Amino acid sequence: KPHSIYKREDDNLRMYVDLDLKEALTGWTRTIPTIDGKKFTLSKGGPTGPGYTETYPHQGMPNSKKPNERGDMIVEVKVKFPASLTLAQKSHLKEIL
């Protein structure tokens, strides 16, 4: 059964962070939970592109053959773009970008 937060890739765990366009351009902060209940704060102060990843070593699943080893937790960013923009919004974006 798929987990609600993590996608397993061998011993690694991947999770996704959704950003709106404003956050992707201006910065963002998220609290990232691990499978063990620990929490990390992930922040970016400037532009973040779709597909940006941050890897947390040894925070994934335990290796069944080597119990002292763990996979990594990979956090990947997805950027939600607006479905449409008004002419005024387009004009304003062209001015500032």
All heavy atoms as an XYZ file, in Angstrom:
770
protein
N       0.855     -1.186      0.000
C       0.000      0.000      0.000
C       0.895      1.242      0.000
O       1.784      1.379      0.838
C      -0.883     -0.045      1.247
C      -1.803      1.139      1.378
C      -2.650      0.985      2.632
C      -3.421      2.266      2.863
N      -4.177      2.232      4.101
N       0.658      2.185     -0.910
C       1.489      3.398     -0.970
C       1.348      4.252      0.290
O       0.264      4.376      0.861
C       0.948      4.155     -2.183
C       0.155      3.169     -2.961
C      -0.313      2.135     -1.991
N       2.466      4.823      0.709
C       2.474      5.723      1.867
C       1.911      7.072      1.447
O       2.058      7.486      0.289
C       3.908      5.862      2.385
C       4.003      6.503      3.723
N       4.035      7.870      3.889
C       4.069      5.964      4.969
C       4.117      8.147      5.172
N       4.138      7.012      5.849
N       1.285      7.796      2.366
C       0.655      9.078      2.025
C       1.675     10.200      1.796
O       1.355     11.196      1.161
C      -0.333      9.491      3.119
O       0.361      9.684      4.343
N       2.906     10.048      2.298
C       3.913     11.103      2.145
C       5.095     10.649      1.303
O       5.577     11.380      0.456
C       4.436     11.569      3.528
C       3.305     12.171      4.346
C       5.576     12.571      3.374
C       3.710     12.560      5.763
N       5.574      9.428      1.536
C       6.831      8.975      0.941
C       6.613      7.982     -0.180
O       5.689      7.172     -0.139
C       7.706      8.297      2.005
C       7.923      9.140      3.221
C       7.226      8.880      4.387
C       8.806     10.209      3.199
C       7.409      9.662      5.518
C       8.991     11.001      4.322
C       8.292     10.725      5.472
O       8.467     11.495      6.579
N       7.512      8.034     -1.149
C       7.555      7.038     -2.212
C       8.873      6.284     -2.026
O       9.942      6.897     -1.974
C       7.520      7.726     -3.583
C       7.630      6.769     -4.732
C       7.642      7.531     -6.043
C       7.937      6.573     -7.178
N       8.170      7.286     -8.435
N       8.794      4.978     -1.910
C       9.996      4.187     -1.679
C      10.716      3.920     -2.989
O      10.107      3.530     -3.982
C       9.638      2.869     -0.991
C      10.874      2.098     -0.580
C      10.555      0.975      0.344
N      11.811      0.347      0.755
C      11.908     -0.545      1.709
N      10.833     -0.926      2.361
N      13.068     -1.067      2.015
N      12.042      4.110     -2.968
C      12.916      3.812     -4.103
C      14.080      3.010     -3.541
O      15.067      3.580     -3.090
C      13.399      5.109     -4.757
C      12.271      5.962     -5.313
C      12.709      7.340     -5.768
O      13.850      7.750     -5.494
O      11.868      8.012     -6.397
N      13.934      1.686     -3.518
C      14.866      0.791     -2.825
C      14.882      1.189     -1.346
O      13.842      1.194     -0.720
C      16.255      0.818     -3.462
C      16.225      0.297     -4.910
O      15.541     -0.714     -5.146
O      16.874      0.901     -5.776
N      16.053      1.548     -0.796
C      16.103      1.967      0.607
C      15.905      3.471      0.770
O      15.840      3.975      1.888
C      17.444      1.562      1.243
C      17.566      0.053      1.407
O      16.518     -0.625      1.469
O      18.698     -0.446      1.464
N      15.830      4.188     -0.344
C      15.619      5.632     -0.289
C      14.123      5.945     -0.219
O      13.297      5.184     -0.721
C      16.216      6.325     -1.512
C      17.717      6.183     -1.575
O      18.386      6.066     -0.545
N      18.262      6.178     -2.767
N      13.823      7.078      0.384
C      12.451      7.580      0.427
C      12.414      8.933     -0.266
O      13.274      9.772     -0.033
C      11.970      7.739      1.871
C      11.824      6.466      2.677
C      11.475      6.801      4.123
C      10.761      5.566      2.075
N      11.433      9.143     -1.125
C      11.267     10.416     -1.810
C       9.943     11.023     -1.370
O       8.931     10.338     -1.255
C      11.267     10.226     -3.330
C      11.145     11.521     -4.110
C      11.250     11.277     -5.606
N      12.542     10.759     -5.980
C      13.594     11.504     -6.332
N      13.484     12.816     -6.360
N      14.742     10.944     -6.673
N       9.989     12.320     -1.102
C       8.752     13.044     -0.813
C       8.756     14.331     -1.631
O       9.811     14.765     -2.107
C       8.591     13.337      0.675
C       9.562     14.326      1.244
S       9.143     14.842      2.925
C       7.652     15.763      2.660
N       7.594     14.909     -1.800
C       7.453     16.089     -2.636
C       6.955     17.268     -1.816
O       6.128     17.114     -0.923
C       6.483     15.815     -3.789
C       6.988     14.721     -4.700
C       6.617     13.402     -4.504
C       7.866     15.021     -5.727
C       7.102     12.393     -5.323
C       8.349     14.015     -6.553
C       7.961     12.712     -6.343
O       8.453     11.714     -7.145
N       7.476     18.446     -2.153
C       7.031     19.704     -1.565
C       6.395     20.515     -2.687
O       7.028     20.731     -3.725
C       8.220     20.483     -0.944
C       7.801     21.881     -0.549
C       8.790     19.736      0.239
N       5.149     20.923     -2.502
C       4.451     21.735     -3.496
C       4.628     23.210     -3.167
O       4.395     23.629     -2.029
C       2.954     21.405     -3.510
C       2.681     20.009     -4.039
O       3.396     19.567     -4.956
O       1.749     19.357     -3.533
N       5.056     23.974     -4.168
C       5.204     25.420     -4.031
C       4.323     26.109     -5.050
O       4.190     25.626     -6.180
C       6.652     25.854     -4.293
C       7.760     25.239     -3.456
C       9.106     25.789     -3.909
C       7.545     25.522     -1.991
N       3.760     27.249     -4.663
C       3.106     28.063     -5.682
C       4.195     28.929     -6.333
O       5.338     28.964     -5.870
C       1.943     28.875     -5.110
C       2.344     29.850     -4.022
O       3.477     30.384     -4.055
O       1.510     30.102     -3.135
N       3.855     29.603     -7.389
C       4.847     30.365     -8.145
C       5.482     31.465     -7.299
O       6.694     31.695     -7.373
C       4.208     30.953     -9.411
C       5.145     31.673    -10.367
C       6.290     30.764    -10.820
C       4.378     32.193    -11.565
N       4.693     32.131     -6.473
C       5.218     33.192     -5.609
C       6.299     32.648     -4.673
O       7.368     33.231     -4.525
C       4.070     33.815     -4.810
C       4.504     34.921     -3.874
C       3.289     35.472     -3.140
C       3.678     36.463     -2.083
N       2.507     36.951     -1.343
N       6.019     31.508     -4.039
C       7.013     30.900     -3.155
C       8.261     30.482     -3.924
O       9.390     30.682     -3.460
C       6.437     29.663     -2.464
C       5.367     29.949     -1.443
C       4.764     28.680     -0.907
O       4.312     27.829     -1.705
O       4.745     28.542      0.325
N       8.069     29.902     -5.085
C       9.203     29.441     -5.892
C      10.113     30.603     -6.279
O      11.327     30.446     -6.351
C       8.708     28.710     -7.140
N       9.543     31.771     -6.500
C      10.335     32.933     -6.914
C      10.927     33.711     -5.744
O      12.023     34.255     -5.862
C       9.478     33.878     -7.769
C       9.084     33.355     -9.142
C       8.089     34.309     -9.788
C      10.302     33.156    -10.019
N      10.218     33.771     -4.632
C      10.637     34.675     -3.551
C      11.199     33.990     -2.317
O      11.773     34.648     -1.460
C       9.464     35.571     -3.117
O       8.413     34.748     -2.600
C       8.948     36.402     -4.276
N      11.023     32.691     -2.182
C      11.541     31.973     -1.034
C      10.449     31.274     -0.258
O       9.274     31.629     -0.350
N      10.852     30.281      0.522
C       9.893     29.466      1.244
C      10.593     28.691      2.358
O      11.811     28.548      2.370
C       9.192     28.494      0.295
C      10.168     27.689     -0.514
C      10.792     28.071     -1.663
C      10.679     26.388     -0.219
N      11.641     27.090     -2.103
C      11.589     26.040     -1.226
C      10.447     25.480      0.812
C      12.269     24.825     -1.244
C      11.120     24.267      0.789
C      12.013     23.951     -0.234
N       9.796     28.181      3.289
C      10.276     27.330      4.383
C       9.246     26.237      4.615
O       8.044     26.505      4.621
C      10.438     28.146      5.681
O      11.392     29.178      5.465
C      10.913     27.270      6.837
N       9.718     25.023      4.811
C       8.839     23.896      5.128
C       9.478     23.057      6.235
O      10.698     22.926      6.305
C       8.635     22.973      3.917
C       7.861     23.568      2.768
C       6.394     23.745      3.118
N       5.585     24.050      1.969
C       5.519     25.226      1.366
N       6.249     26.227      1.795
N       4.734     25.422      0.331
N       8.643     22.459      7.062
C       9.094     21.475      8.027
C       8.906     20.109      7.386
O       7.804     19.766      6.946
C       8.290     21.573      9.337
O       8.475     22.888      9.870
C       8.757     20.540     10.348
N       9.994     19.364      7.319
C      10.009     18.080      6.622
C      10.045     16.955      7.655
O      10.999     16.857      8.426
C      11.249     17.980      5.700
C      11.348     19.183      4.767
C      11.272     16.662      4.962
C      10.201     19.346      3.821
N       9.029     16.081      7.684
C       9.045     14.964      8.642
C       9.816     13.767      8.070
O       9.771     13.507      6.871
C       7.565     14.619      8.789
C       6.977     14.964      7.459
C       7.767     16.157      6.954
N      10.524     13.044      8.939
C      11.177     11.807      8.513
C      10.281     10.632      8.876
O       9.315     10.775      9.632
C      12.549     11.619      9.190
O      12.334     11.381     10.582
C      13.451     12.823      8.980
N      10.626      9.476      8.371
C       9.852      8.266      8.649
C       9.905      7.901     10.139
O       9.010      7.260     10.657
C      10.333      7.099      7.749
C       9.308      5.970      7.696
C      11.686      6.587      8.171
C       8.190      6.192      6.751
N      10.965      8.356     10.835
C      11.137      8.070     12.262
C      10.523      9.134     13.168
O      10.684      9.076     14.384
C      12.619      7.945     12.612
C      13.249      6.719     11.991
O      12.519      5.742     11.736
O      14.465      6.726     11.758
N       9.884     10.144     12.593
C       9.252     11.179     13.393
C      10.133     12.394     13.672
O       9.693     13.328     14.322
N      11.376     12.392     13.192
C      12.227     13.581     13.316
C      11.705     14.630     12.345
O      10.962     14.329     11.417
C      13.678     13.254     12.972
C      14.327     12.248     13.872
C      15.740     11.953     13.379
C      16.347     10.776     14.117
N      17.607     10.346     13.513
N      12.138     15.870     12.546
C      11.724     16.942     11.641
C      12.932     17.781     11.259
O      13.796     18.045     12.087
C      10.662     17.813     12.293
C       9.381     17.060     12.525
C       8.302     17.929     13.075
C       7.063     17.060     13.273
N       5.928     17.803     13.722
N      12.977     18.181      9.988
C      14.004     19.066      9.469
C      13.320     20.298      8.906
O      12.211     20.222      8.388
C      14.782     18.401      8.324
C      15.613     17.232      8.758
C      15.139     15.933      8.636
C      16.878     17.426      9.270
C      15.901     14.855      9.025
C      17.654     16.352      9.663
C      17.165     15.061      9.544
N      13.990     21.430      8.986
C      13.486     22.635      8.349
C      14.254     22.843      7.065
O      15.487     22.858      7.054
C      13.655     23.853      9.273
O      12.919     23.617     10.466
C      13.133     25.111      8.599
N      13.529     22.975      5.980
C      14.123     23.197      4.668
C      13.692     24.584      4.195
O      12.500     24.884      4.177
C      13.648     22.122      3.692
C      14.149     22.177      2.263
C      15.676     22.175      2.206
C      13.601     21.000      1.461
N      14.659     25.432      3.864
C      14.376     26.802      3.428
C      15.190     27.145      2.198
O      16.327     26.708      2.064
C      14.754     27.807      4.518
O      13.962     27.651      5.645
N      14.610     27.948      1.353
C      15.321     28.542      0.212
C      14.906     30.003      0.171
O      13.730     30.316      0.201
C      14.936     27.865     -1.097
C      15.474     26.471     -1.271
C      16.950     26.442     -1.599
C      17.153     26.823     -3.044
N      18.537     26.886     -3.448
N      15.882     30.882      0.102
C      15.593     32.304      0.145
C      15.369     32.942     -1.204
O      14.954     34.083     -1.292
N      15.616     32.226     -2.255
C      15.474     32.809     -3.578
C      14.778     31.855     -4.519
O      14.121     30.920     -4.081
N      14.941     32.085     -5.796
C      14.254     31.240     -6.779
C      14.601     29.756     -6.636
O      15.745     29.399     -6.403
C      14.747     31.784     -8.117
C      15.125     33.198     -7.830
C      15.677     33.174     -6.430
N      13.569     28.939     -6.750
C      13.701     27.485     -6.690
C      12.979     26.906     -7.896
O      11.785     27.131     -8.065
C      13.060     26.919     -5.403
O      13.620     27.583     -4.277
C      13.297     25.430     -5.282
N      13.682     26.181     -8.708
C      13.086     25.612     -9.903
C      12.389     24.291     -9.644
O      12.695     23.591     -8.675
N      11.460     23.927    -10.529
C      10.818     22.620    -10.420
C      11.882     21.526    -10.503
O      12.822     21.617    -11.280
C       9.903     22.562    -11.645
C       9.761     23.963    -12.103
C      10.997     24.694    -11.677
N      11.733     20.520     -9.669
C      12.684     19.415     -9.688
C      13.877     19.595     -8.758
O      14.692     18.690     -8.616
N      13.995     20.766     -8.111
C      15.076     20.971     -7.144
C      14.963     19.888     -6.073
O      13.872     19.568     -5.604
C      14.952     22.355     -6.496
C      15.872     22.552     -5.310
C      17.208     22.878     -5.498
C      15.407     22.378     -4.015
C      18.052     23.046     -4.406
C      16.243     22.546     -2.922
C      17.570     22.879     -3.122
O      18.408     23.030     -2.053
N      16.101     19.284     -5.692
C      16.085     18.261     -4.656
C      17.067     18.579     -3.541
O      18.087     19.230     -3.764
C      16.432     16.861     -5.212
O      17.730     16.890     -5.785
C      15.417     16.391     -6.229
N      16.726     18.130     -2.372
C      17.580     18.202     -1.190
C      17.605     16.784     -0.616
O      16.560     16.157     -0.455
C      16.984     19.184     -0.183
C      17.851     19.525      0.972
C      18.877     20.614      0.664
O      18.643     21.438     -0.242
O      19.897     20.634      1.353
N      18.809     16.269     -0.344
C      18.953     14.902      0.137
C      19.402     14.891      1.588
O      20.339     15.596      1.962
C      19.965     14.135     -0.734
O      19.497     14.127     -2.083
C      20.130     12.701     -0.256
N      18.734     14.080      2.388
C      19.081     13.884      3.793
C      19.638     12.466      3.930
O      18.882     11.492      3.928
C      17.855     14.069      4.689
C      17.356     15.490      4.697
C      16.406     15.923      3.784
C      17.859     16.402      5.612
C      15.962     17.238      3.783
C      17.413     17.719      5.623
C      16.468     18.122      4.704
O      16.036     19.411      4.697
N      20.970     12.353      4.031
C      21.592     11.019      4.102
C      21.146     10.239      5.349
O      20.957     10.813      6.419
C      23.094     11.314      4.174
C      23.249     12.719      3.689
C      21.964     13.412      4.029
N      20.974      8.953      5.157
C      20.678      8.008      6.244
C      19.349      8.296      6.951
O      19.182      7.939      8.114
C      21.820      7.981      7.270
C      23.173      7.901      6.650
N      23.600      6.805      5.932
C      24.175      8.800      6.602
C      24.830      7.035      5.487
N      25.198      8.240      5.868
N      18.404      8.919      6.269
C      17.085      9.184      6.853
C      15.989      8.386      6.149
O      14.804      8.614      6.373
C      16.755     10.683      6.797
C      17.693     11.540      7.616
C      17.673     11.183      9.092
O      16.621     10.947      9.670
N      18.846     11.131      9.700
N      16.389      7.448      5.296
C      15.427      6.617      4.579
C      15.138      5.320      5.312
O      15.233      5.239      6.540
N      14.834      4.287      4.555
C      14.495      2.986      5.134
C      15.757      2.237      5.552
O      16.797      2.350      4.905
C      13.737      2.150      4.100
C      12.389      2.724      3.727
S      11.258      2.838      5.122
C      10.971      1.118      5.454
N      15.664      1.434      6.620
C      16.790      0.590      6.995
C      17.031     -0.466      5.914
O      16.091     -0.951      5.293
C      16.330     -0.080      8.299
C      15.181      0.718      8.781
C      14.563      1.348      7.575
N      18.288     -0.808      5.707
C      18.656     -1.855      4.765
C      18.406     -3.198      5.443
O      18.923     -3.452      6.526
C      20.128     -1.698      4.375
C      20.563     -2.681      3.314
O      20.378     -3.889      3.471
N      21.127     -2.166      2.249
N      17.614     -4.060      4.811
C      17.245     -5.333      5.443
C      18.441     -6.262      5.638
O      18.456     -7.062      6.568
C      16.165     -6.038      4.624
O      16.648     -6.315      3.328
N      19.452     -6.149      4.788
C      20.630     -7.018      4.903
C      21.723     -6.412      5.777
O      22.604     -7.125      6.242
C      21.173     -7.339      3.519
C      20.181     -8.145      2.700
C      20.689     -8.420      1.317
C      19.586     -9.180      0.572
N      19.809     -9.220     -0.835
N      21.683     -5.102      5.965
C      22.664     -4.402      6.797
C      21.900     -3.442      7.703
O      21.717     -2.274      7.378
C      23.651     -3.634      5.917
C      24.437     -4.505      4.971
C      25.328     -3.653      4.080
C      26.015     -4.504      3.041
N      26.737     -3.697      2.067
N      21.415     -3.931      8.853
C      20.527     -3.138      9.708
C      21.103     -1.806     10.191
O      20.353     -0.918     10.562
C      20.245     -4.052     10.893
C      20.739     -5.399     10.520
C      21.660     -5.253      9.376
N      22.421     -1.666     10.183
C      23.030     -0.405     10.632
C      23.098      0.637      9.522
O      23.557      1.747      9.755
C      24.434     -0.651     11.199
C      24.386     -1.461     12.474
O      23.413     -1.395     13.214
N      25.425     -2.228     12.731
N      22.674      0.257      8.325
C      22.701      1.188      7.188
C      21.283      1.555      6.798
O      20.368      0.754      6.895
C      23.432      0.556      5.999
C      24.903      0.334      6.238
C      25.621     -0.195      5.010
O      25.084     -0.069      3.894
O      26.724     -0.730      5.182
N      21.135      2.801      6.351
C      19.827      3.300      5.909
C      19.982      3.987      4.566
O      21.046      4.508      4.234
C      19.269      4.304      6.912
C      18.964      3.717      8.278
C      18.444      4.799      9.181
N      17.057      5.100      8.849
C      16.033      4.733      9.583
N      16.207      4.058     10.697
N      14.808      5.040      9.224
N      18.890      4.035      3.855
C      18.863      4.811      2.624
C      18.729      6.291      2.944
O      18.754      6.714      4.100
N      18.592      7.099      1.905
C      18.477      8.543      2.048
C      17.017      8.973      1.911
O      16.198      8.264      1.335
C      19.301      9.262      0.974
C      20.783      8.973      1.085
O      21.248      8.610      2.178
O      21.486      9.102      0.056
N      16.719     10.139      2.421
C      15.428     10.760      2.180
C      15.665     11.905      1.200
O      16.529     12.756      1.426
C      14.801     11.300      3.459
C      13.404     11.852      3.201
S      12.546     12.368      4.685
C      13.506     13.785      5.131
N      14.925     11.895      0.114
C      15.077     12.895     -0.940
C      13.809     13.732     -0.983
O      12.704     13.200     -1.108
C      15.310     12.217     -2.301
C      16.550     11.310     -2.208
C      15.442     13.243     -3.415
C      16.595     10.234     -3.248
N      13.977     15.042     -0.867
C      12.847     15.970     -0.928
C      12.915     16.671     -2.280
O      13.922     17.292     -2.606
C      12.908     16.998      0.228
C      11.728     17.948      0.140
C      12.945     16.291      1.574
N      11.856     16.541     -3.068
C      11.815     17.141     -4.411
C      10.719     18.192     -4.480
O       9.604     17.987     -3.992
C      11.566     16.060     -5.460
C      11.590     16.589     -6.870
C      11.468     15.503     -7.919
O      11.774     14.337     -7.622
O      11.055     15.827     -9.048
N      11.043     19.305     -5.119
C      10.113     20.431     -5.233
C       9.287     20.315     -6.512
O       9.821     20.026     -7.587
C      10.891     21.767     -5.228
C      10.003     22.928     -5.640
C      11.494     22.013     -3.862
N       7.999     20.553     -6.350
C       7.089     20.695     -7.487
C       6.535     22.110     -7.426
O       6.115     22.565     -6.361
C       5.941     19.691     -7.411
C       6.363     18.266     -7.638
C       5.145     17.364     -7.659
C       5.542     15.943     -8.001
N       4.358     15.083     -8.128
N       6.535     22.802     -8.554
C       6.037     24.177     -8.607
C       4.699     24.179     -9.335
O       4.597     23.685    -10.457
C       7.045     25.122     -9.307
C       6.490     26.535     -9.382
C       8.386     25.102     -8.578
N       3.700     24.754     -8.674
C       2.370     24.875     -9.284
C       2.288     26.231     -9.984
O       2.370     27.274     -9.339
C       1.283     24.766     -8.226
C       1.214     23.404     -7.574
C       0.081     23.365     -6.565
C       0.015     22.000     -5.922
N      -1.090     21.910     -4.958
N       2.142     26.195    -11.277
C       2.007     27.422    -12.052
C       0.526     27.775    -12.175
O      -0.321     26.880    -12.214
C       2.608     27.236    -13.449
C       4.101     27.164    -13.439
C       4.753     25.957    -13.230
C       4.865     28.304    -13.616
C       6.135     25.888    -13.205
C       6.248     28.246    -13.594
C       6.883     27.034    -13.388
N       0.208     29.069    -12.242
C      -1.199     29.449    -12.400
C      -1.732     28.969    -13.751
O      -0.983     28.892    -14.735
C      -1.171     30.975    -12.327
C       0.237     31.392    -12.500
C       1.101     30.219    -12.175
N      -3.000     28.634    -13.771
C      -3.632     28.164    -15.007
C      -3.799     29.293    -16.018
O      -3.772     29.067    -17.232
C      -4.989     27.539    -14.694
N      -3.932     30.524    -15.526
C      -4.081     31.668    -16.427
C      -3.663     32.941    -15.695
O      -3.593     32.965    -14.470
C      -5.532     31.798    -16.907
O      -6.377     32.051    -15.806
N      -3.382     33.969    -16.476
C      -3.033     35.287    -15.942
C      -3.840     36.343    -16.681
O      -4.083     36.214    -17.887
C      -1.543     35.582    -16.131
C      -0.541     34.701    -15.400
C       0.871     34.999    -15.876
C      -0.643     34.922    -13.906
N      -4.211     37.390    -15.976
C      -4.881     38.494    -16.638
C      -3.842     39.303    -17.416
O      -2.628     39.167    -17.195
C      -5.568     39.420    -15.615
O      -4.558     40.039    -14.816
C      -6.551     38.649    -14.739
N      -4.299     40.172    -18.299
C      -3.373     41.033    -19.047
C      -2.582     41.928    -18.100
O      -1.385     42.150    -18.295
C      -4.134     41.874    -20.070
C      -4.669     41.120    -21.293
C      -5.500     42.046    -22.174
C      -3.526     40.520    -22.085
N      -3.251     42.428    -17.058
C      -2.578     43.282    -16.083
C      -1.487     42.505    -15.339
O      -0.388     43.022    -15.114
C      -3.587     43.853    -15.094
N      -1.767     41.264    -14.969
C      -0.760     40.441    -14.283
C       0.434     40.172    -15.197
O       1.584     40.261    -14.773
C      -1.373     39.114    -13.823
C      -2.342     39.256    -12.669
C      -3.102     37.973    -12.398
O      -3.516     37.257    -13.314
N      -3.299     37.678    -11.115
N       0.156     39.857    -16.458
C       1.232     39.608    -17.420
C       2.108     40.861    -17.590
O       3.329     40.770    -17.593
C       0.661     39.205    -18.783
C       0.076     37.819    -18.807
C      -0.484     37.536    -20.198
C      -1.285     36.255    -20.235
N      -1.849     35.988    -21.559
N       1.461     41.988    -17.714
C       2.175     43.240    -17.886
C       3.053     43.536    -16.680
O       4.224     43.916    -16.808
C       1.171     44.382    -18.115
O       1.847     45.613    -18.209
N       2.495     43.353    -15.497
C       3.246     43.600    -14.260
C       4.449     42.649    -14.152
O       5.552     43.070    -13.780
C       2.327     43.462    -13.052
C       2.951     43.895    -11.765
N       3.354     45.186    -11.530
C       3.287     43.188    -10.653
C       3.893     45.256    -10.325
N       3.868     44.059     -9.786
N       4.255     41.388    -14.461
C       5.365     40.434    -14.412
C       6.455     40.810    -15.414
O       7.647     40.701    -15.089
C       4.860     39.008    -14.709
C       4.139     38.326    -13.555
C       3.500     37.021    -14.026
C       5.103     38.047    -12.411
N       6.073     41.247    -16.592
C       7.072     41.648    -17.589
C       7.892     42.838    -17.101
O       9.084     42.937    -17.371
C       6.395     41.970    -18.923
C       5.915     40.735    -19.647
C       5.217     41.097    -20.941
C       4.680     39.852    -21.624
N       3.966     40.151    -22.869
N       7.260     43.736    -16.344
C       7.958     44.916    -15.807
C       8.985     44.521    -14.743
O      10.089     45.060    -14.713
C       6.963     45.889    -15.192
C       6.138     46.665    -16.183
C       5.110     47.542    -15.484
O       5.343     47.923    -14.302
O       4.104     47.868    -16.107
N       8.597     43.610    -13.870
C       9.482     43.291    -12.744
C      10.478     42.182    -13.040
O      11.477     42.058    -12.347
C       8.691     42.968    -11.468
C       7.817     41.734    -11.658
C       7.879     44.155    -11.017
C       7.134     41.256    -10.388
N      10.206     41.371    -14.024
C      11.144     40.305    -14.391
C      11.928     40.757    -15.580
O      12.891     40.448    -15.990
C      10.408     38.986    -14.689
C       9.614     38.398    -13.531
C       8.871     37.157    -13.970
C      10.533     38.019    -12.374
